[in-house]
Amino acid sequence: MANPITFIEITSNNSKEMVDFYQNVFGWNVYPPAGEMEYRVMDPKSPNHMLASIADPYSKDKEEWVAFYIGVESVNDTIDEVLKNGGSIVVPKFTTDTGFTQALVKDNKGHVLGIQEQQ
């Protein structure tokens, strides 16, 4: 089975300013942060109900990105494959305050992607 895209994430050094843009332009519902992070989930009203988020960066260098998350069986095993195939780690494996285990990596051309363990 192919690994599904599970989530879309947009980060900005001032994510609060981005909320109005996505609400006004696309009509997406943006919910207040649920945890301690400056991280807002939004419902883009897509047919498959894929969620997205607007957040402040949480990488050490405050790098901004737009990333999609791919559901995987093991974040550790997937990181090993990313590194073997010319990619790199942006944010090492961690568990969010809402219970998701994930990491952010770059592919072999520098694009940021999230990997998230299926729950």
C-alpha positions in Angstrom: 0.0 0.0 0.0 1.3 3.5 -0.8 1.8 5.9 2.0 -1.0 8.5 2.0 -0.6 12.3 2.3 -2.1 13.0 5.7 -1.7 16.7 6.4 -0.5 20.0 4.9 1.5 22.6 6.9 2.3 26.2 6.2 4.8 27.9 8.5 5.6 31.6 8.7 7.6 33.7 11.2 4.3 35.6 11.8 1.6 32.9 11.4 -1.0 35.1 13.0 -1.0 37.4 9.9 -1.5 34.4 7.6 -4.8 33.4 9.3 -6.8 36.2 7.8 -5.4 35.5 4.3 -6.5 31.9 4.2 -9.9 32.7 5.8 -10.6 35.6 3.5 -9.3 34.2 0.3 -10.3 30.6 0.5 -12.9 30.5 3.2 -11.0 28.0 5.4 -11.9 27.7 9.0 -8.8 28.4 11.2 -9.0 27.2 14.8 -7.0 28.8 17.7 -4.0 26.9 19.0 -4.9 23.8 21.0 -1.5 23.5 22.7 1.4 25.7 23.8 2.8 26.1 20.3 1.8 28.9 18.0 0.0 26.3 15.8 -3.4 26.6 14.3 -5.3 23.8 12.5 -7.4 24.8 9.6 -10.1 22.8 7.7 -9.9 23.6 4.0 -13.3 22.0 3.4 -11.7 19.6 1.0 -13.8 16.6 -0.2 -11.4 14.2 1.7 -11.4 16.4 4.8 -7.6 16.7 4.8 -6.6 19.1 7.5 -3.9 21.8 7.2 -2.2 24.1 9.6 -0.7 27.6 9.9 2.1 27.7 12.4 5.2 29.6 13.5 8.4 27.6 12.5 9.6 25.2 15.0 13.0 24.4 13.5 16.0 25.8 15.3 16.8 28.2 12.5 13.1 29.4 12.1 13.1 28.2 8.5 9.7 28.8 6.8 8.1 26.2 4.5 5.0 24.7 3.0 5.1 20.9 3.5 2.8 18.0 3.1 2.9 15.1 5.6 3.1 11.5 4.5 1.8 8.7 6.7 4.4 6.1 7.5 4.7 3.0 9.6 7.9 4.1 11.3 9.4 7.6 11.4 12.8 6.1 12.4 12.9 3.7 9.4 11.7 6.4 7.0 14.4 8.8 8.2 17.0 6.0 7.5 15.7 5.7 4.0 15.6 9.5 3.5 19.3 9.7 4.5 20.3 6.7 2.3 18.7 8.4 -0.7 20.3 11.8 -0.4 17.9 13.6 1.8 18.5 15.3 5.2 16.8 15.9 8.5 15.2 19.4 9.2 13.5 18.6 12.5 14.4 15.3 14.2 11.7 12.9 15.3 9.4 14.3 18.1 6.0 13.9 19.5 3.7 16.9 19.4 1.8 18.0 22.5 -1.3 16.7 20.7 0.2 13.2 20.3 1.5 12.9 16.8 4.9 11.3 16.2 6.6 13.0 13.3 9.7 14.5 11.8 10.5 17.0 9.0 13.0 16.0 6.3 14.3 17.4 3.0 14.2 15.3 -0.1 17.3 15.0 -2.3 16.5 18.3 -4.0 15.8 20.3 -0.7 12.0 20.2 -0.5 10.7 19.9 3.0 8.3 17.1 3.8 6.8 15.8 6.9 6.6 12.2 7.9 4.1 11.1 10.4 3.5 7.7 12.0 0.1 6.3 11.3 -2.1 6.1 14.4 
